[in-house]
Amino acid sequence: MSSNECEMCGKKITGKPIVVFIEGAEMRVCPNCSKYGTEIKRPQSSPPPKSSAGRGTARPGASTRPKRAPRDVFDLMEGEIVEDYADRIRDARGAKGWSQKELAEVMKEKELLVKKIEKSDLIPEDTVRKKLEKVLEISLLETSASAEAKSGGSKITPTLGDMVTLKRGKK
């Protein structure tokens, strides 16, 4: 794959590729695929300063490594969240007779967060998931038995590489 093709979809990238962090991998992708990861911000590269007596030396403790943006929410999760998490949260909240605002107040979170989670617009991070599970007395993580049954008993999880088909040209 050439350097101006998206490493995710394979389309030609016009302009500079966007470097993102997706499920533990650093990838160069097109603007359309960049939404699937966390963009890695790189400092603007400038020519190295000319060295002369006492000039151009780095400050003590200065780091030249690029700064990375926070990791994906999927990298921070402890396990697989159930597919119907929004329904479970909505049903449990309804069983307690609470509004979304009341649930947010009990959890000490914003009402908008609860609304987005219940609409499946947002997957709750572990800290929020744990609060939801405690307050609503529900479980939002798949057990290993249900995950195995769902995958047909296989313990092998397919990766992006398993899904990619390479086209080889004639030599």
N, C-alpha and C positions, 0 to 999 in steps of 0.2 A: 504494500500500500504506500503510495507516495505521501509526502509530507503535507500536501494540500488536499487530502481527502479526509473526511470525517471518520474517526476510528469507531464510531458507533453505527452510523447508517451507510457509510461508504460514499456519500455524495461529495462532489467537488466543493471545496470551501473557497469562497471568494474573499480576499482580504486575509487578515490574520486569524488563525484558528484560536478558539477559546480553550484554555487549559482548565479542566475541571477534575474534581475528585469524585468518582462514582464507585460506591461499594468497595472501597479500599484500593482502587486503581486510579492512577493519574492518566487522563486521556485528553487528546487534542480533538475537539469536536466542533461542529458547525453551531451557529446561534440557535437553531431549532432544537438540537440535542443537548444544549448546555443547561436546559431547565431540569434535566434528570440528575444533575449533580451539583456540587458546591464549587463555585469558581475559585481557582487558586490565583490570588493576586501576586503578581511578580513586580518587583521594583523596576522602574525604567532603567534600562541599561545605558550607561554613559561611558565614554572612553576613559581608561584608567589615567589618573593624573600623572604628569611627568615627574619623575623622581629627581630631586635635587637635594642638596644638603638641608636636612630638617624639614623639607616640604613633602607633601604627598604621603605621609605616614598615616596609617589608620589609627583611630582613637582606641585606647585600651578598652577592651570589652565590647567593641563594636562587632556586630555579626553581619556576615555577608550572605547568609542563607535567606531565601525568600520567605516571606511571611505567608502562612496558610490561613485560609478562612476556616470557620468551625466545620467539624465533620458532619456528614450526612446524618439525618435522624435514624436511618437504618443501621448505621455503624454504632449508634448509642443504645440500641434496643437489646434487651437481654434474651428475647426469644421471639417466636412468631406470634403476631397478634391475630386474633380470629377475624375472619372475613366480615362477619356481621357485628363488629364491635359497636357501630353506631346504633343499631337496633337494640342491642343488649343494654347500652347506656340509657337510651330513650325509654325503654320498657321499665328498667329498674327505677329511673327517676319518676316515671309516672306512677309506679307502684307505691312510692313513698309520698306521692301527692305534691311533689315539688315542681316549681317552674324552673326554667333554665337559669334564671337570675338567682333563685334560692340555692340551687346546686352550686353555682359559681361562688356564692358567698360562703357556703359551708366549706368548700375546697380552698377558699382564699385565692381564687383565680378570677380572670375576667369573664364576663358573660359571653363575649364574642368568641372566646376560645371554646366554650361549651357548645355554642351554636355551630361552629365550624366542625367540631368533632362529631356532633350528632347528624350533620349533613354529609358526613364522610368526605368533607373537603380537607380534613387534616387528620393525620394519624397521631395519636397522643404519644409524646415522649414518655420514657419510663417513669419520670417523677410524677407527671400528670396521670399516667395510667395507674400508678400505685395509689394515688389519692382517690381516683375514681373507684378502683376496686375496694378500697377500705370504706369509703363513704357509702357506696351503693351496695356493698356486700356481694360483689360479682367477681367473676374471673374473665379477663380479657386475653389471656395467653392460651395458645393451643397446648395441650398436653402432648408428650412425645408419642403416646399411643394413637391419638387422633390424627396427628401429623403423619405417622407411619401408615395408618389405614388409608388416609387420603392419597398418599403417594404410592399405594400398592405394596406397602411393606418394605420398600427400598430405603436404604439409609444413605444413598448417594443423591446429592442435590445437584441438579444441572447448573452449569455456569454459563456465562455469556459465550464463552468459547465453544461450549457444546452445541450452541444454537447457530453458530456461524458456519456458512458453507463457503469454502474458498474456491475461486475460479482460477484454474491454472491455464496459462497460455501455452500454445504449441511452441516448441523450441526448434 
